[in-house]
Structures are given as structure tokens and as C-alpha cells.
Amino acid sequence: EVQLLESGGGLVQPGGSLRLSCAASGFSLSSHAMSWVRQAPGRGLEWVSAIYKTESSTYYEDSVKGRFTISRDSSKNTLFLDMNSLRAEDTAIYYCVKGIMGGPGAFETWGPGTTVTVSS
Amino acid sequence: AIRLAQSPSSFSASPGDRVTFTCRASQPVSSFLAWYQQKAGKAPKLLIYAASSLQSGVPSRFSGSKSGTEFTLTISGLQSEDFATYYCQQYYTYPWTFGQGTQVEIK
């Protein structure tokens, strides 16, 4: 069974850093495009970042460019999101998602999410 | 960024109703449009991709269509488990963007 499980969320002060992890099972991360999607409290969904089979192919939403970095460890079948210079507006549930073959931007598998709270 | 405008933002319906949601893109997105269902406290679930392709395991009462830059999601015969929020999303160009959602409530 294909599963994703995020971890690493928590409370962090503005300007701080956090690393989110997403452990994948039932498939190989390196064979699929993966993304992070977030949802602020009571708000809609927002795509954050994507990584393709070749790690040189990474993409970011404008507000996180230069602050967030997506990467993966194929040996551990784990996806990461390194978040720096965090702001209050980054407060959200962060979901790890798997894109469908042939349509990497359509997300067929979602993790349960991990909550990030940026507050002093 | 491409904006997706969903209408209505919310509405009430009864079990058995045929309901249709609309998603209008501010620019052409070809058929790179997906629909998701989200229930309270849960992660979203993919229903439709490529504008009209039904995701595996999704009931056939869900269907999607496209006309230019206007996309529709139709539920033929609303079931009690369908009361949720529905989002459209374009993956034609970066940044991939979502609509603001349509919430379906029980009448």
C-alpha cells in the first residue's frame, strides 16, 4: 500500500528554521514527482514546492523561494522540506503529496500532514 | 500566477441531488486541471485529473468536463458522504494553484 507520513512540525519563532520529513512506503520516491502542499488554519490549499525525478528539477511558490528547499534521500525513501526565515504566514498544515504518472501536478496520494506554527 | 475562481463558494443540497461546481481559470490551462474533495480534519482526496479522468477508486457519480477555461465537476446523485469542500487545481504552469473551494452542506 502506498503511504506517506510527515513529521517534524512544531512551534518555532519568527525567523527560525524547521526541517519537515516525509517517509514514503509502498513505492520508490525517486521514481515519482513529489510536492509539498500547505493549508493555513481555516484557509484553502496552497502548493509550496515540487521535486522531479532529477533533483536538479525543483520548483517553488514565489513566497517561499530562497527560504525553503525541497530534497530527498533515496536510500531512506524520504522527502524533506527545509524551511528557513520562517514567518507567521507560514503557519499551516504541511502535506507531503505524490503526483500521478504523466501528470505530476495531480496529487493522488496525501500524507496526514504535519502542523507548523510560527509564533513568538 | 493563474487564478482559479470557484463558484459558488458554498451551497446547500439534499441527498440525491445532481450538483455542479464551476472553476474558471484566468488563463488557458489546457486540460491540466484536477478536482479534490476535502472533509473536515482530513487530507484532500483526488477525484478527477486531466479535467475529466476519474481517479481510480472514485465512484462514477463524479465526473468532470471542460469548455475553454471553464471547468465543471458534477456529482450525479449526492450521497451523505459527499458533503465536503471541493477544490480545483491547475498544474499547467508554475506556480501550481488551487481555487478557493466550494463547500457543500446538507440542506
Contacts between the chains, C-beta under 8 A, distances in Angstrom:
chain1	res1	chain2	res2	distance
A	35	B	96	7.8
A	44	B	87	6.6
A	44	B	98	5.8
A	44	B	99	7.4
A	44	B	100	5.2
A	44	B	101	5.1
A	45	B	36	7.5
A	45	B	38	7.8
A	45	B	44	6.6
A	45	B	87	5.6
A	45	B	89	7.3
A	45	B	98	4.4
A	45	B	101	7.8
A	46	B	98	6.7
A	47	B	89	7.6
A	47	B	95	6.2
A	47	B	96	4.2
A	47	B	97	6.9
A	47	B	98	7.0
A	50	B	94	8.0
A	50	B	96	7.5
A	59	B	94	5.0
A	59	B	95	7.6
A	60	B	95	7.8
A	61	B	95	4.7
A	62	B	1	7.5
A	62	B	95	6.4
A	95	B	43	5.8
A	95	B	44	7.8
A	100	B	46	7.7
A	100	B	49	6.1
A	103	B	32	7.2
A	103	B	34	7.9
A	103	B	49	5.6
A	103	B	50	6.1
A	103	B	91	6.8
A	104	B	91	7.3
A	105	B	32	6.6
A	105	B	34	7.4
A	105	B	89	7.5
A	105	B	90	7.8
A	105	B	91	2.2
A	105	B	92	7.9
A	105	B	96	5.0
A	106	B	34	4.3
A	106	B	46	6.3
A	106	B	49	3.8
A	106	B	50	7.3
A	106	B	89	7.7
A	106	B	91	6.0
A	107	B	34	7.4
A	107	B	36	7.7
A	107	B	44	7.6
A	107	B	46	6.0
A	108	B	46	5.0
A	108	B	49	7.8
A	108	B	55	6.5
A	110	B	43	3.9
A	110	B	44	6.0
A	110	B	45	7.4
A	111	B	43	6.8
A	112	B	43	5.9
A	113	B	43	6.0
